[in-house]
Amino acid sequence: MESASDQYHIWYYDTRVWFRTTFLGVPCQKSVSDMWNYQEILAELKPSLVLEMGTLHGGSALYFPEILQLVSPRSRVLSVDIDHRAVDERVRRNERVELLESDTTSPTVASRFMELRREYGGKAFCIVSQATRDVH
């Protein structure tokens, strides 16, 4: 017999709920329970910089600065993806979000991250998202 958490995960992935999840109308292919956990981590850590590996449409790239504004007003989000064509315009216009189009393993990412660390100081929070692009 599968545990309740196993049943939930099977349901969550089989029904592809994450393809319908949004933040302020921008698709966000992350678990809503993970997003809740992120805000708890951000509230406790109060980082000045969030590095997100994997942008896709940008829902979480839009989410992070909203939370950061409440807990760490002088902060920045660096969101990295190999292709930013699908990123929502509201994310592109957000002055607290920097989009870096690159392979996440590129030295360019590490270099830009270190530049931002010097500029913003304090703590940093990094998240690596699993690729879940849907070709349909």
Secondary structure, 3 states (H helix, E strand, C coil): CCCHHHHHHHHHHHCCHHHCCEECCEECCCCHHHHHHHHHHHHHHCCCEEEEECCCCCHHHHHHHHHHHHHCCCCEEEEEECCCCCCCHHHHHCCCEEEEECCCCCHHHHHHHHHHHHHHCCCEEEEECCCCCCCC
